[in-house]
Amino acid sequence: MLFAFLCTDKPGHLPVRMETRPAHVEWLNGLNAEGTLKMAGPFLDQDGKPCGSLVVVKADDLAAAQAISAADPYAKAGLFEKVEVKPFNWVFNNPEA
């Protein structure tokens, strides 16, 4: 089952995001290598600067997806003001469909 992580950065935390980005990318690369990651990328503000994240993963259930989300270096660094983990049905342009 797929789950989407809808992550909103805390205001004024762009430096935290940039400092933590290498560890975050390494974590995403690991999820990708094991087949867990389906897609990911940042949300952008009106100035084109990152202000949140969308991550879609494959997990057995909500608890497993929440554990994956909690392991994100961004989450561990306190970057996010809010994280929603929701079941996701990838209908259009799903390369696996």
Secondary structure as GFF3:
##gff-version 3
##sequence-region A 1 97
A	DSSP	beta_strand	2	9	.	.	.	ID=ss1
A	DSSP	alpha_helix	14	33	.	.	.	ID=ss2
A	DSSP	beta_strand	37	44	.	.	.	ID=ss3
A	DSSP	beta_strand	50	58	.	.	.	ID=ss4
A	DSSP	alpha_helix	62	70	.	.	.	ID=ss5
A	DSSP	alpha_helix	73	76	.	.	.	ID=ss6
A	DSSP	beta_strand	80	88	.	.	.	ID=ss7
###
